[in-house]
């Protein structure tokens, strides 16, 4: 019997066959849990623009864009051409390159708070470097972060990103909750948790350990907190507090740089001391960066008599990434940002009408070219309001599976969309119809869930 035929006589899909081989050599068959699906992940064969075709020949409309990293969709011709040209000259050297300098200049000219910049290889690495630089500059051990905020996989940054009601404690003093089993007690003790967008409670929490805090790290539109923008009052209060208490205010704009031409920070009256970057600045390649005030960034400077934070990385600022990133960000100019944000607003408006037609208790939050669905009649404002019990998580998974398998729509697993410039009104209309069908599909179970929660 053909090895591709299972005992039932059903022929395996190409994806199923690949996964069987993957499980023999890769833990769980995947190298990142976000792509795992039961009974097996789907495997991409090719992609162009806003469409991805899998190994079984199914073409899907992509609103995930590799977890918000592809601002121009897949295989943009200008990026491909520039990268191929650089490939012929080499991919990495034990030398610096002009490509790094050109890209650094572009980013520093784009965002006023970026006086100096350093490149790394991922958003996680950028946040890690930013936290370590904050400690080096202030000489202090602790950081403060918002409950529920995702800042990558660095052990300090990941504390309390998935707090549950049985763990999170009093809102006036939230617990520091580990993500990974075996997280050292010392890590928990050095991370202070505060409620996002609550000025009074946050300042009271910070005041208790003011002399120990190196930095307050803030994602200005935190995805897992609810994809709700930080208020001007909240950001200004944190800025003022850090000035008063000798700490740094640092932003995680790995995701949110796309929100405005100058990042989410563009709309605030105050600027962070440092900002972590990633995702869209790589042009489709692994990337991270740390940018900020010259005085603070000096802790990394090898010309200093005493280097407070020696820093290197084998593939940091490699010419493939910096070339792709420069082209991508040149293309994502002010006009492109405005056009994409306008199209996203159109999409949200159309989907809100679909919600009304379907008669389902669903709300939408977001900013710029990103938005998220919540199976709640009113949009949440805090992490604790955003928190999803097991039944809600399962229903969201059903909706996402329906969209993926029946409507050929790809979204981020929180039920979020991250638009790319490859998307047009045609794709917005396709998404709107798919969401209407999806809302109708889950409506009976959603109504039952809503009743259970209200009782």
C-alpha positions as CSV (number, residue, x, y, z in Angstrom):
1,X,0.0,0.0,0.0
2,X,1.2,3.5,-0.8
3,X,2.7,5.1,2.3
4,X,0.5,8.2,1.7
5,X,-2.7,6.1,2.2
6,X,-3.9,5.8,5.8
7,X,-5.7,2.6,7.1
8,X,-9.1,4.1,6.4
9,X,-8.2,4.4,2.7
10,X,-8.2,8.2,2.9
11,X,-5.2,9.8,1.3
12,X,-3.2,12.1,3.5
13,X,-3.1,15.7,2.7
14,X,0.3,17.2,1.9
15,X,0.2,19.1,5.1
16,X,-0.6,16.1,7.2
17,X,2.3,14.1,5.7
18,X,4.7,17.0,6.4
19,X,3.6,17.3,10.0
20,X,4.1,13.5,10.5
21,X,7.7,14.0,9.5
22,X,8.0,17.2,11.5
23,X,7.0,15.5,14.7
24,X,10.0,13.2,14.3
25,X,12.5,16.0,14.4
26,X,10.8,19.1,15.9
27,X,9.4,19.4,19.4
28,X,5.6,19.3,18.9
29,X,6.2,19.5,15.1
30,X,6.5,23.3,15.2
31,X,9.1,25.9,16.1
32,X,6.6,28.5,17.2
33,X,3.4,27.5,19.0
34,X,1.3,30.3,17.3
35,X,1.2,28.2,14.0
36,X,0.1,25.0,15.7
37,X,-3.3,23.7,14.9
38,X,-5.0,20.4,15.5
39,X,-4.9,17.9,13.9
40,X,-1.9,19.5,12.2
41,X,-0.5,22.9,11.1
42,X,-1.0,24.2,7.6
43,X,2.2,24.6,5.5
44,X,2.7,27.6,3.2
45,X,3.9,26.9,-0.4
46,X,4.0,30.4,-1.8
47,X,2.6,33.9,-1.2
48,X,2.2,37.1,-3.1
49,X,0.6,40.4,-2.0
50,X,-2.2,39.6,0.4
51,X,-2.7,35.9,-0.5
52,X,-1.0,32.8,0.7
53,X,-1.2,29.4,-1.0
54,X,-0.6,26.3,1.1
55,X,0.9,22.9,0.1
56,X,-2.5,21.5,-0.7
57,X,-3.2,24.3,-3.2
58,X,-5.6,26.3,-1.1
59,X,-5.3,30.1,-1.5
60,X,-6.2,32.2,1.5
61,X,-6.6,36.0,2.1
62,X,-4.0,37.0,4.7
63,X,-5.0,39.5,7.4
64,X,-2.4,38.1,9.9
65,X,0.7,39.1,7.8
66,X,3.0,36.9,9.9
67,X,1.9,38.4,13.2
68,X,1.8,42.0,11.9
69,X,5.3,42.0,10.5
70,X,4.5,42.3,6.7
71,X,3.4,45.8,6.2
72,X,3.4,45.4,2.4
73,X,2.2,41.8,2.3
74,X,4.2,39.0,0.7
75,X,7.0,39.2,-1.8
76,X,6.8,42.9,-2.7
77,X,8.7,43.3,-5.9
78,X,10.8,46.3,-4.8
79,X,11.9,44.5,-1.6
80,X,12.6,41.2,-3.5
81,X,14.7,43.0,-6.1
82,X,16.8,44.9,-3.5
83,X,17.3,41.8,-1.4
84,X,18.4,39.6,-4.4
85,X,20.9,42.3,-5.4
86,X,22.3,42.3,-1.9
87,X,22.4,38.5,-1.8
88,X,24.9,38.4,-4.6
89,X,27.2,40.6,-2.6
90,X,26.9,38.6,0.6
91,X,24.5,38.0,3.5
92,X,26.6,38.8,6.6
93,X,30.2,39.8,7.4
94,X,32.4,40.4,10.4
95,X,32.2,44.0,9.2
96,X,29.8,46.9,9.3
97,X,27.9,47.9,6.1
98,X,26.6,51.0,4.5
99,X,23.2,49.4,4.4
100,X,23.0,49.6,8.2
101,X,23.9,53.3,8.2
102,X,21.3,54.2,5.5
103,X,18.6,52.4,7.3
104,X,19.5,53.9,10.7
105,X,19.4,57.4,9.1
106,X,15.9,56.8,7.7
107,X,14.5,55.7,11.0
108,X,16.1,58.4,13.0
109,X,14.8,61.0,10.6
110,X,11.3,59.5,10.8
111,X,10.8,59.6,14.5
112,X,11.9,62.6,16.6
113,X,12.7,60.6,19.7
114,X,15.1,58.4,17.8
115,X,18.4,60.2,18.3
116,X,20.5,57.0,18.1
117,X,19.7,53.5,17.2
118,X,21.0,49.9,17.5
119,X,19.8,46.9,15.4
120,X,19.2,43.5,16.8
121,X,17.4,40.4,15.5
122,X,13.9,40.3,17.0
123,X,11.3,42.2,18.9
124,X,12.0,40.1,22.0
125,X,15.7,40.9,21.7
126,X,14.9,44.6,21.3
127,X,12.9,44.7,24.5
128,X,15.5,42.7,26.3
129,X,18.2,45.1,25.2
130,X,16.1,48.1,26.2
131,X,15.5,46.7,29.7
132,X,19.2,45.9,30.2
133,X,20.1,49.3,28.9
134,X,17.7,50.9,31.4
135,X,19.3,49.0,34.2
136,X,22.8,50.0,33.0
137,X,21.8,53.7,32.8
138,X,20.0,54.0,36.1
139,X,21.9,51.3,38.1
140,X,18.5,50.0,39.3
141,X,17.2,46.4,39.1
142,X,13.4,46.6,38.7
143,X,11.0,47.3,35.8
144,X,7.3,48.1,35.8
145,X,4.9,46.9,33.1
146,X,1.2,46.8,32.5
147,X,-0.8,43.7,33.5
148,X,-1.5,41.5,30.4
149,X,1.0,43.3,28.1
150,X,3.0,41.2,25.8
151,X,6.7,42.2,25.4
152,X,8.2,39.1,23.9
153,X,9.8,36.0,25.6
154,X,12.5,37.6,27.8
155,X,11.7,36.3,31.3
156,X,11.3,39.7,32.9
157,X,9.2,41.0,30.0
158,X,6.7,38.1,30.0
159,X,5.6,38.4,33.6
160,X,1.8,38.7,34.0
161,X,1.1,38.6,30.3
162,X,-1.5,35.8,30.8
163,X,-2.7,36.4,34.4
164,X,-5.9,34.7,35.3
165,X,-8.6,35.7,37.8
166,X,-7.4,33.1,40.3
167,X,-3.8,34.5,40.0
168,X,-4.0,38.2,39.3
169,X,-4.8,39.5,42.8
170,X,-6.1,42.9,43.9
171,X,-6.3,45.5,41.2
172,X,-4.7,48.0,43.5
173,X,-1.6,45.8,43.7
174,X,-1.6,43.1,40.9
175,X,0.5,40.0,41.4
176,X,3.6,39.3,39.4
177,X,2.5,36.1,37.7
178,X,5.1,33.8,35.9
179,X,4.4,32.6,32.4
180,X,7.0,29.8,32.1
181,X,7.2,27.0,34.7
182,X,10.4,27.4,36.8
183,X,10.6,31.2,36.5
184,X,12.9,32.3,39.4
185,X,11.4,34.1,42.4
186,X,14.0,36.8,41.9
187,X,12.5,37.6,38.4
188,X,9.0,38.0,39.9
189,X,10.3,40.2,42.6
190,X,11.9,42.6,40.1
191,X,8.8,43.1,38.0
192,X,6.1,45.5,39.2
193,X,2.7,45.2,37.6
194,X,0.2,48.0,37.2
195,X,-3.2,48.4,35.6
196,X,-3.1,49.9,32.1
197,X,-4.7,53.3,31.7
198,X,-5.4,53.7,35.4
199,X,-3.4,56.7,36.5
200,X,-4.3,56.8,40.2
201,X,-3.7,53.1,40.9
202,X,-0.6,53.0,38.7
203,X,1.2,55.9,40.4
204,X,0.4,54.6,43.8
205,X,1.9,51.2,42.9
206,X,5.0,52.9,41.4
207,X,5.5,55.1,44.4
208,X,6.0,52.1,46.7
209,X,9.2,51.1,45.0
210,X,10.2,54.4,43.3
211,X,13.9,54.2,44.1
212,X,14.3,50.7,42.7
213,X,12.6,51.1,39.3
214,X,14.9,51.4,36.2
215,X,12.1,51.8,33.7
216,X,8.4,51.8,33.1
217,X,7.8,49.8,29.9
218,X,4.7,50.6,27.9
219,X,3.1,49.3,24.7
220,X,1.0,52.3,23.7
221,X,-1.7,50.1,22.1
222,X,-1.2,46.7,23.9
223,X,-2.7,43.9,21.8
224,X,-3.4,41.4,24.7
225,X,-4.6,44.1,27.0
226,X,-7.4,44.7,24.5
227,X,-5.8,46.7,21.6
228,X,-6.9,49.9,23.3
229,X,-4.7,53.0,23.0
230,X,-3.1,54.4,26.1
231,X,-4.7,57.7,27.0
232,X,-2.8,61.0,26.8
233,X,-3.4,61.5,30.5
234,X,-1.9,58.1,31.3
235,X,1.2,58.4,29.2
236,X,1.9,61.9,30.4
237,X,1.5,60.8,34.0
238,X,4.0,58.0,33.5
239,X,6.4,60.5,31.8
240,X,6.1,63.0,34.7
241,X,6.6,60.2,37.3
242,X,9.7,58.9,35.6
243,X,11.2,62.5,35.4
244,X,10.5,63.0,39.1
245,X,11.8,59.7,40.2
246,X,14.9,59.2,38.1
247,X,13.5,56.3,36.0
248,X,13.1,55.9,32.3
249,X,9.9,55.7,30.3
250,X,10.4,53.2,27.5
251,X,8.0,52.2,24.7
252,X,7.5,48.8,23.1
253,X,6.5,49.8,19.5
254,X,7.4,46.4,18.0
255,X,3.8,46.2,16.8
256,X,2.6,49.7,17.0
257,X,5.1,51.6,14.8
258,X,2.6,51.0,12.0
259,X,-0.1,53.0,13.7
260,X,1.1,56.4,12.5
261,X,4.0,57.6,10.4
262,X,6.0,58.3,13.5
263,X,4.6,55.3,15.5
264,X,1.9,55.4,18.1
265,X,4.1,57.8,20.1
266,X,3.5,60.5,17.4
267,X,0.2,61.4,19.0
268,X,1.5,62.0,22.5
269,X,2.8,65.3,23.9
270,X,5.7,63.5,25.6
271,X,8.4,61.2,24.1
272,X,9.9,58.0,25.5
273,X,13.5,57.8,26.5
274,X,13.9,54.6,24.4
275,X,11.7,52.6,22.0
276,X,11.9,48.9,21.0
277,X,11.1,48.2,17.4
278,X,10.7,45.1,15.2
279,X,8.2,43.4,12.8
280,X,7.5,45.9,10.0
281,X,11.0,47.4,10.0
282,X,12.5,44.1,8.8
283,X,10.7,44.1,5.4
284,X,9.8,40.5,5.9
285,X,13.1,39.4,7.6
286,X,14.0,38.9,11.3
287,X,14.7,42.2,12.9
288,X,14.7,44.3,16.1
289,X,16.0,47.7,17.0
290,X,16.5,49.9,20.0
291,X,16.3,53.7,19.5
292,X,16.3,56.6,21.9
293,X,18.1,59.5,23.5
294,X,21.8,59.8,22.9
295,X,22.6,60.2,26.6
296,X,20.8,56.9,27.4
297,X,22.0,55.0,24.4
298,X,25.6,55.9,25.4
299,X,25.6,52.9,27.7
300,X,26.2,50.7,24.6
301,X,28.9,52.9,23.1
302,X,32.3,51.1,22.7
303,X,34.1,54.4,22.6
304,X,33.3,55.1,26.2
305,X,36.1,54.7,28.8
306,X,33.7,52.4,30.8
307,X,31.1,50.5,28.7
308,X,28.2,50.0,31.0
309,X,26.4,47.5,28.6
310,X,28.7,45.7,26.2
311,X,26.5,44.7,23.3
312,X,26.9,42.6,20.1
313,X,25.0,40.1,18.0
314,X,26.2,37.9,15.1
315,X,23.4,38.8,12.7
316,X,22.5,42.2,14.1
317,X,22.3,44.8,11.3
318,X,23.0,42.2,8.6
319,X,22.7,43.8,5.1
320,X,19.8,41.6,4.0
321,X,17.5,42.7,6.8
322,X,18.6,46.4,6.7
323,X,18.2,46.5,2.9
324,X,14.8,45.0,3.0
325,X,13.8,47.1,6.0
326,X,14.9,50.3,4.4
327,X,13.0,49.7,1.2
328,X,9.9,48.6,3.2
329,X,9.9,51.8,5.3
330,X,10.6,54.0,2.4
331,X,7.5,52.6,0.7
332,X,5.5,53.0,4.0
333,X,5.6,56.8,3.7
334,X,3.1,59.3,5.1
335,X,0.7,58.9,2.2
336,X,0.9,55.1,2.4
337,X,0.2,55.2,6.2
338,X,-2.8,57.5,5.8
339,X,-4.2,55.4,3.0
340,X,-3.9,52.2,4.9
341,X,-5.4,53.6,8.0
342,X,-8.3,55.0,6.0
343,X,-9.0,51.7,4.4
344,X,-8.8,50.0,7.8
345,X,-11.4,52.5,9.1
346,X,-13.7,51.6,6.1
347,X,-13.3,47.9,7.0
348,X,-14.2,48.5,10.6
349,X,-17.3,50.4,9.6
350,X,-18.4,47.7,7.2
351,X,-17.8,45.0,9.8
352,X,-19.7,46.9,12.5
353,X,-22.7,46.9,10.0
354,X,-22.2,43.2,9.6
355,X,-22.3,42.8,13.4
356,X,-25.6,44.8,13.4
357,X,-27.1,42.7,10.7
358,X,-26.1,39.4,12.3
359,X,-27.4,40.7,15.6
360,X,-24.5,39.4,17.7
361,X,-22.9,40.9,20.8
362,X,-19.5,41.6,19.3
363,X,-17.3,44.7,19.6
364,X,-14.1,46.0,17.9
365,X,-11.1,47.8,19.3
366,X,-7.9,49.0,17.5
367,X,-5.8,51.8,16.2
368,X,-4.3,52.6,12.8
369,X,-4.2,49.6,10.5
370,X,-5.0,47.0,13.2
371,X,-8.1,45.9,15.0
372,X,-9.4,43.1,17.2
373,X,-12.8,41.5,17.7
374,X,-14.2,40.8,21.2
375,X,-17.2,38.5,21.9
376,X,-18.6,41.2,24.2
377,X,-21.3,43.8,23.5
378,X,-19.1,46.7,24.7
379,X,-15.4,47.1,23.9
380,X,-13.2,46.3,26.9
381,X,-11.0,49.0,28.3
382,X,-8.7,47.0,30.6
383,X,-6.9,43.6,30.6
384,X,-9.4,42.2,33.2
385,X,-12.3,43.2,31.0
386,X,-10.6,41.7,27.9
387,X,-9.8,38.5,29.7
388,X,-11.5,35.5,28.1
389,X,-12.8,32.5,30.1
390,X,-12.2,29.1,28.6
391,X,-15.6,28.9,26.9
392,X,-15.0,32.2,25.1
393,X,-11.6,31.1,24.0
394,X,-13.1,28.0,22.5
395,X,-15.8,29.9,20.7
396,X,-13.2,32.3,19.2
397,X,-11.2,29.3,18.0
398,X,-14.4,27.9,16.3
399,X,-14.9,31.3,14.6
400,X,-11.2,31.4,13.4
401,X,-11.4,27.8,12.2
402,X,-14.6,28.6,10.3
403,X,-13.0,31.6,8.7
404,X,-9.8,29.7,7.8
405,X,-11.4,26.5,6.5
406,X,-14.7,27.7,5.0
407,X,-14.0,31.4,4.0
408,X,-10.2,31.1,3.4
409,X,-9.5,34.0,5.6
410,X,-6.3,34.1,7.8
411,X,-6.4,36.1,11.0
412,X,-4.2,36.4,14.2
413,X,-5.3,33.9,16.8
414,X,-6.6,36.6,19.1
415,X,-9.2,37.3,16.4
416,X,-7.3,40.3,15.2
417,X,-6.5,41.7,11.7
418,X,-3.3,43.5,10.8
419,X,-3.7,45.1,7.4
420,X,-1.0,45.4,4.7
421,X,-0.7,47.9,1.9
422,X,-1.5,45.0,-0.5
423,X,-5.1,44.9,0.7
424,X,-7.7,46.8,-1.4
425,X,-11.4,47.5,-1.1
426,X,-12.0,44.2,-2.9
427,X,-10.4,42.3,0.0
428,X,-12.2,44.4,2.6
429,X,-15.5,43.4,1.0
430,X,-14.4,39.8,1.1
431,X,-13.5,40.1,4.8
432,X,-16.8,41.8,5.6
433,X,-18.9,39.1,4.0
434,X,-16.8,36.4,5.6
435,X,-17.3,38.0,9.0
436,X,-21.0,38.2,8.5
437,X,-21.1,34.5,7.7
438,X,-18.9,33.8,10.6
439,X,-21.0,35.8,13.1
440,X,-24.1,33.9,11.9
441,X,-22.2,30.6,12.3
442,X,-21.3,31.2,16.0
443,X,-24.5,33.2,16.9
444,X,-26.4,30.3,18.7
445,X,-23.4,29.4,20.8
446,X,-22.5,33.1,21.4
447,X,-26.0,33.9,22.7
448,X,-25.8,30.9,25.0
449,X,-22.4,32.0,26.3
450,X,-23.6,35.6,26.8
451,X,-26.6,34.3,28.9
452,X,-24.2,32.1,31.0
453,X,-21.9,35.1,31.7
454,X,-24.8,37.4,32.7
455,X,-26.3,34.9,35.2
